[in-house]
Structure formats: structure tokens, C-alpha cells
């Protein structure tokens, strides 16, 4: 599976370049401060919330970079994206995938880069399949999945979701 790693510059002149690196405990405040619209938050957390939920940032304390891993995209000192996987304890070769990118950085290649790098890490730890639950109305995420995994298996989930099985 080949991923396009090109990371386009944001449209704002003089905007900083984006670096992707492993999530660290000091990134928690940056994740909480991500600039996300209510729509982006709903697409990521499947619930109406005015900001990144504090409980979510707390779950990132469980990152061990093996069974649970996360990468952040950082522009200057600002966290502009995060991608993570959590290994399925019942099916250790599978992990759940979740990604969110700040609104101003969407459609700039940030999610593609995060997913590509995270997939490399997952493979290194024996994960051969990712699972992604996506809201039916999240057309951008569904299109991105089909672009990265043309042969992705999909099934209808509960609550208006599509469940993708993504081989890596």
C-alpha cells in the first residue's frame, strides 16, 4: 500500500511548515486548543461538542506507542492534526483508527501524511488491518478512505455510520 506523502502548504502566506511526530504528554494542551468547527468536532466525536472534550485528551495519557499510538501534526507551536490507533485486544492484528485535522489545515495533505506515517508504525507493531467508523455524512473522510484504500471493505454500522476495514 503506497501513500502519497506530499504535504501542501496552507493557503495563508507565511504560514509555517507542518511537522509530524509522535504524540507526547506535553501535546495535551495543544490538542485541547485545536481550532475545530462544530462540524469537524461532530465528525470526529460523533456528538455535538463546542471543543475537543477533556476526557478525550485524558485518554491520550494511555499512549504507549505500541498498542495505542498517536502522531501529531504541528505547525509552529500549534497542533493542527492528530491521528491515532488503538489495538483491538480481542483481535490483536487489528486496530481502530481516528483522525482529526484543524479546519484551516483540511485538504492540505495533513491527514494523508498522518495516516501514512501511523500506518508504518502500526505495521511495525504487528497490526495488519485498521478499522475506521465514519459518519455517513462525512463525505470528505469517506472519499479520503476510498482514495487511500480503493479496495476497502465497508459495512453499515449503527447510528448512521459506515465501518471500514482497511488492510495495511
C-alpha positions as protocol buffer text, in pm:
chain_id: "A"
residue {
  index: 1
  type: UNK
  ca { x: 0 y: 0 z: 0 }
}
residue {
  index: 2
  type: UNK
  ca { x: 161 y: 327 z: -104 }
}
residue {
  index: 3
  type: UNK
  ca { x: 64 y: 658 z: 49 }
}
residue {
  index: 4
  type: UNK
  ca { x: 118 y: 999 z: -102 }
}
residue {
  index: 5
  type: UNK
  ca { x: 333 y: 1185 z: 148 }
}
residue {
  index: 6
  type: UNK
  ca { x: 317 y: 1526 z: -18 }
}
residue {
  index: 7
  type: UNK
  ca { x: 215 y: 1788 z: 235 }
}
residue {
  index: 8
  type: UNK
  ca { x: 85 y: 2101 z: 68 }
}
residue {
  index: 9
  type: UNK
  ca { x: 147 y: 2440 z: 218 }
}
residue {
  index: 10
  type: UNK
  ca { x: -156 y: 2609 z: 371 }
}
residue {
  index: 11
  type: UNK
  ca { x: -319 y: 2885 z: 172 }
}
residue {
  index: 12
  type: UNK
  ca { x: -217 y: 3156 z: 419 }
}
residue {
  index: 13
  type: UNK
  ca { x: 102 y: 3337 z: 309 }
}
residue {
  index: 14
  type: UNK
  ca { x: 390 y: 3291 z: 550 }
}
residue {
  index: 15
  type: UNK
  ca { x: 221 y: 3001 z: 731 }
}
residue {
  index: 16
  type: UNK
  ca { x: 462 y: 2760 z: 900 }
}
residue {
  index: 17
  type: UNK
  ca { x: 551 y: 2419 z: 761 }
}
residue {
  index: 18
  type: UNK
  ca { x: 391 y: 2113 z: 919 }
}
residue {
  index: 19
  type: UNK
  ca { x: 596 y: 1857 z: 1108 }
}
residue {
  index: 20
  type: UNK
  ca { x: 460 y: 1513 z: 1200 }
}
residue {
  index: 21
  type: UNK
  ca { x: 594 y: 1346 z: 1512 }
}
residue {
  index: 22
  type: UNK
  ca { x: 488 y: 1105 z: 1788 }
}
residue {
  index: 23
  type: UNK
  ca { x: 240 y: 1237 z: 2042 }
}
residue {
  index: 24
  type: UNK
  ca { x: 399 y: 1336 z: 2373 }
}
residue {
  index: 25
  type: UNK
  ca { x: 234 y: 1420 z: 2705 }
}
residue {
  index: 26
  type: UNK
  ca { x: 317 y: 1787 z: 2653 }
}
residue {
  index: 27
  type: UNK
  ca { x: 92 y: 1790 z: 2344 }
}
residue {
  index: 28
  type: UNK
  ca { x: -225 y: 1756 z: 2552 }
}
residue {
  index: 29
  type: UNK
  ca { x: -282 y: 2133 z: 2577 }
}
residue {
  index: 30
  type: UNK
  ca { x: -223 y: 2170 z: 2204 }
}
residue {
  index: 31
  type: UNK
  ca { x: -480 y: 1901 z: 2125 }
}
residue {
  index: 32
  type: UNK
  ca { x: -734 y: 2070 z: 2353 }
}
residue {
  index: 33
  type: UNK
  ca { x: -665 y: 2403 z: 2178 }
}
residue {
  index: 34
  type: UNK
  ca { x: -709 y: 2272 z: 1821 }
}
residue {
  index: 35
  type: UNK
  ca { x: -922 y: 2506 z: 1611 }
}
residue {
  index: 36
  type: UNK
  ca { x: -1209 y: 2285 z: 1502 }
}
residue {
  index: 37
  type: UNK
  ca { x: -1556 y: 2378 z: 1385 }
}
residue {
  index: 38
  type: UNK
  ca { x: -1860 y: 2215 z: 1543 }
}
residue {
  index: 39
  type: UNK
  ca { x: -1894 y: 2012 z: 1223 }
}
residue {
  index: 40
  type: UNK
  ca { x: -1536 y: 1881 z: 1247 }
}
residue {
  index: 41
  type: UNK
  ca { x: -1586 y: 1801 z: 1615 }
}
residue {
  index: 42
  type: UNK
  ca { x: -1912 y: 1618 z: 1537 }
}
residue {
  index: 43
  type: UNK
  ca { x: -1746 y: 1417 z: 1261 }
}
residue {
  index: 44
  type: UNK
  ca { x: -1464 y: 1311 z: 1495 }
}
residue {
  index: 45
  type: UNK
  ca { x: -1650 y: 1254 z: 1823 }
}
residue {
  index: 46
  type: UNK
  ca { x: -2000 y: 1168 z: 1686 }
}
residue {
  index: 47
  type: UNK
  ca { x: -2157 y: 1414 z: 1930 }
}
residue {
  index: 48
  type: UNK
  ca { x: -2221 y: 1786 z: 1947 }
}
residue {
  index: 49
  type: UNK
  ca { x: -1943 y: 1950 z: 2146 }
}
residue {
  index: 50
  type: UNK
  ca { x: -1810 y: 2307 z: 2134 }
}
residue {
  index: 51
  type: UNK
  ca { x: -1444 y: 2198 z: 2173 }
}
residue {
  index: 52
  type: UNK
  ca { x: -1221 y: 1892 z: 2199 }
}
residue {
  index: 53
  type: UNK
  ca { x: -1357 y: 1704 z: 2503 }
}
residue {
  index: 54
  type: UNK
  ca { x: -1127 y: 1700 z: 2806 }
}
residue {
  index: 55
  type: UNK
  ca { x: -1199 y: 1327 z: 2856 }
}
residue {
  index: 56
  type: UNK
  ca { x: -1050 y: 1263 z: 2511 }
}
residue {
  index: 57
  type: UNK
  ca { x: -730 y: 1446 z: 2594 }
}
residue {
  index: 58
  type: UNK
  ca { x: -718 y: 1238 z: 2913 }
}
residue {
  index: 59
  type: UNK
  ca { x: -736 y: 916 z: 2711 }
}
residue {
  index: 60
  type: UNK
  ca { x: -421 y: 1021 z: 2529 }
}
residue {
  index: 61
  type: UNK
  ca { x: -234 y: 963 z: 2855 }
}
residue {
  index: 62
  type: UNK
  ca { x: -265 y: 592 z: 2767 }
}
residue {
  index: 63
  type: UNK
  ca { x: -46 y: 624 z: 2458 }
}
residue {
  index: 64
  type: UNK
  ca { x: 229 y: 360 z: 2476 }
}
residue {
  index: 65
  type: UNK
  ca { x: 337 y: 378 z: 2108 }
}
residue {
  index: 66
  type: UNK
  ca { x: 273 y: 2 z: 2067 }
}
residue {
  index: 67
  type: UNK
  ca { x: -88 y: -94 z: 2145 }
}
residue {
  index: 68
  type: UNK
  ca { x: -204 y: 265 z: 2141 }
}
residue {
  index: 69
  type: UNK
  ca { x: -19 y: 514 z: 1928 }
}
residue {
  index: 70
  type: UNK
  ca { x: -73 y: 869 z: 1809 }
}
residue {
  index: 71
  type: UNK
  ca { x: 102 y: 1116 z: 1586 }
}
residue {
  index: 72
  type: UNK
  ca { x: 51 y: 1491 z: 1584 }
}
residue {
  index: 73
  type: UNK
  ca { x: 90 y: 1737 z: 1301 }
}
residue {
  index: 74
  type: UNK
  ca { x: 241 y: 2059 z: 1432 }
}
residue {
  index: 75
  type: UNK
  ca { x: 270 y: 2396 z: 1254 }
}
residue {
  index: 76
  type: UNK
  ca { x: 499 y: 2619 z: 1454 }
}
residue {
  index: 77
  type: UNK
  ca { x: 382 y: 2557 z: 1809 }
}
residue {
  index: 78
  type: UNK
  ca { x: 21 y: 2474 z: 1711 }
}
residue {
  index: 79
  type: UNK
  ca { x: -116 y: 2119 z: 1695 }
}
residue {
  index: 80
  type: UNK
  ca { x: -309 y: 2109 z: 1367 }
}
residue {
  index: 81
  type: UNK
  ca { x: -390 y: 1738 z: 1348 }
}
residue {
  index: 82
  type: UNK
  ca { x: -379 y: 1411 z: 1534 }
}
residue {
  index: 83
  type: UNK
  ca { x: -412 y: 1052 z: 1414 }
}
residue {
  index: 84
  type: UNK
  ca { x: -422 y: 756 z: 1648 }
}
residue {
  index: 85
  type: UNK
  ca { x: -478 y: 385 z: 1660 }
}
residue {
  index: 86
  type: UNK
  ca { x: -587 y: 160 z: 1943 }
}
residue {
  index: 87
  type: UNK
  ca { x: -520 y: -213 z: 1914 }
}
residue {
  index: 88
  type: UNK
  ca { x: -824 y: -443 z: 1944 }
}
residue {
  index: 89
  type: UNK
  ca { x: -746 y: -668 z: 2241 }
}
residue {
  index: 90
  type: UNK
  ca { x: -965 y: -948 z: 2100 }
}
residue {
  index: 91
  type: UNK
  ca { x: -810 y: -926 z: 1752 }
}
residue {
  index: 92
  type: UNK
  ca { x: -454 y: -806 z: 1813 }
}
residue {
  index: 93
  type: UNK
  ca { x: -376 y: -773 z: 1441 }
}
residue {
  index: 94
  type: UNK
  ca { x: -649 y: -505 z: 1412 }
}
residue {
  index: 95
  type: UNK
  ca { x: -664 y: -150 z: 1549 }
}
residue {
  index: 96
  type: UNK
  ca { x: -921 y: 130 z: 1545 }
}
residue {
  index: 97
  type: UNK
  ca { x: -815 y: 442 z: 1356 }
}
residue {
  index: 98
  type: UNK
  ca { x: -920 y: 800 z: 1432 }
}
residue {
  index: 99
  type: UNK
  ca { x: -804 y: 1125 z: 1271 }
}
residue {
  index: 100
  type: UNK
  ca { x: -891 y: 1491 z: 1311 }
}
residue {
  index: 101
  type: UNK
  ca { x: -736 y: 1793 z: 1140 }
}
residue {
  index: 102
  type: UNK
  ca { x: -790 y: 2160 z: 1226 }
}
residue {
  index: 103
  type: UNK
  ca { x: -1029 y: 2324 z: 981 }
}
residue {
  index: 104
  type: UNK
  ca { x: -774 y: 2565 z: 828 }
}
residue {
  index: 105
  type: UNK
  ca { x: -545 y: 2271 z: 751 }
}
residue {
  index: 106
  type: UNK
  ca { x: -802 y: 2035 z: 598 }
}
residue {
  index: 107
  type: UNK
  ca { x: -749 y: 1936 z: 235 }
}
residue {
  index: 108
  type: UNK
  ca { x: -379 y: 2026 z: 262 }
}
residue {
  index: 109
  type: UNK
  ca { x: -246 y: 1668 z: 285 }
}
residue {
  index: 110
  type: UNK
  ca { x: -218 y: 1667 z: 666 }
}
residue {
  index: 111
  type: UNK
  ca { x: -450 y: 1369 z: 723 }
}
residue {
  index: 112
  type: UNK
  ca { x: -283 y: 1172 z: 442 }
}
residue {
  index: 113
  type: UNK
  ca { x: 59 y: 1229 z: 596 }
}
residue {
  index: 114
  type: UNK
  ca { x: -61 y: 1141 z: 947 }
}
residue {
  index: 115
  type: UNK
  ca { x: -230 y: 822 z: 827 }
}
residue {
  index: 116
  type: UNK
  ca { x: 68 y: 720 z: 615 }
}
residue {
  index: 117
  type: UNK
  ca { x: 315 y: 761 z: 899 }
}
residue {
  index: 118
  type: UNK
  ca { x: 82 y: 600 z: 1154 }
}
residue {
  index: 119
  type: UNK
  ca { x: 29 y: 302 z: 923 }
}
residue {
  index: 120
  type: UNK
  ca { x: 405 y: 245 z: 912 }
}
residue {
  index: 121
  type: UNK
  ca { x: 416 y: 242 z: 1293 }
}
residue {
  index: 122
  type: UNK
  ca { x: 116 y: 8 z: 1314 }
}
residue {
  index: 123
  type: UNK
  ca { x: 275 y: -241 z: 1075 }
}
residue {
  index: 124
  type: UNK
  ca { x: 594 y: -233 z: 1280 }
}
residue {
  index: 125
  type: UNK
  ca { x: 386 y: -349 z: 1580 }
}
residue {
  index: 126
  type: UNK
  ca { x: 211 y: -636 z: 1401 }
}
residue {
  index: 127
  type: UNK
  ca { x: -110 y: -459 z: 1305 }
}
residue {
  index: 128
  type: UNK
  ca { x: -226 y: -560 z: 958 }
}
residue {
  index: 129
  type: UNK
  ca { x: -572 y: -405 z: 949 }
}
residue {
  index: 130
  type: UNK
  ca { x: -725 y: -79 z: 1064 }
}
residue {
  index: 131
  type: UNK
  ca { x: -1091 y: -22 z: 1135 }
}
residue {
  index: 132
  type: UNK
  ca { x: -1248 y: 320 z: 1090 }
}
residue {
  index: 133
  type: UNK
  ca { x: -1601 y: 416 z: 1192 }
}
residue {
  index: 134
  type: UNK
  ca { x: -1713 y: 714 z: 982 }
}
residue {
  index: 135
  type: UNK
  ca { x: -2042 y: 902 z: 984 }
}
residue {
  index: 136
  type: UNK
  ca { x: -2232 y: 851 z: 659 }
}
residue {
  index: 137
  type: UNK
  ca { x: -2249 y: 1229 z: 613 }
}
residue {
  index: 138
  type: UNK
  ca { x: -1871 y: 1273 z: 643 }
}
residue {
  index: 139
  type: UNK
  ca { x: -1813 y: 1267 z: 269 }
}
residue {
  index: 140
  type: UNK
  ca { x: -1460 y: 1407 z: 289 }
}
residue {
  index: 141
  type: UNK
  ca { x: -1340 y: 1127 z: 519 }
}
residue {
  index: 142
  type: UNK
  ca { x: -1516 y: 862 z: 314 }
}
residue {
  index: 143
  type: UNK
  ca { x: -1360 y: 996 z: -7 }
}
residue {
  index: 144
  type: UNK
  ca { x: -1016 y: 1004 z: 157 }
}
residue {
  index: 145
  type: UNK
  ca { x: -1053 y: 643 z: 269 }
}
residue {
  index: 146
  type: UNK
  ca { x: -1152 y: 533 z: -80 }
}
residue {
  index: 147
  type: UNK
  ca { x: -857 y: 727 z: -223 }
}
residue {
  index: 148
  type: UNK
  ca { x: -608 y: 562 z: 13 }
}
residue {
  index: 149
  type: UNK
  ca { x: -772 y: 218 z: 18 }
}
residue {
  index: 150
  type: UNK
  ca { x: -955 y: 160 z: -313 }
}
residue {
  index: 151
  type: UNK
  ca { x: -1041 y: -195 z: -203 }
}
residue {
  index: 152
  type: UNK
  ca { x: -1155 y: -105 z: 148 }
}
residue {
  index: 153
  type: UNK
  ca { x: -1431 y: -326 z: 283 }
}
residue {
  index: 154
  type: UNK
  ca { x: -1727 y: -130 z: 419 }
}
residue {
  index: 155
  type: UNK
  ca { x: -2040 y: -222 z: 611 }
}
residue {
  index: 156
  type: UNK
  ca { x: -2325 y: -21 z: 759 }
}
residue {
  index: 157
  type: UNK
  ca { x: -2283 y: 39 z: 1129 }
}
residue {
  index: 158
  type: UNK
  ca { x: -2521 y: 160 z: 1394 }
}
residue {
  index: 159
  type: UNK
  ca { x: -2619 y: 522 z: 1437 }
}
residue {
  index: 160
  type: UNK
  ca { x: -2559 y: 627 z: 1075 }
}
residue {
  index: 161
  type: UNK
  ca { x: -2200 y: 510 z: 1043 }
}
residue {
  index: 162
  type: UNK
  ca { x: -2001 y: 319 z: 787 }
}
residue {
  index: 163
  type: UNK
  ca { x: -1744 y: 77 z: 927 }
}
residue {
  index: 164
  type: UNK
  ca { x: -1435 y: 36 z: 710 }
}
residue {
  index: 165
  type: UNK
  ca { x: -1183 y: -247 z: 727 }
}
residue {
  index: 166
  type: UNK
  ca { x: -854 y: -117 z: 591 }
}
residue {
  index: 167
  type: UNK
  ca { x: -571 y: -361 z: 516 }
}
residue {
  index: 168
  type: UNK
  ca { x: -219 y: -233 z: 572 }
}
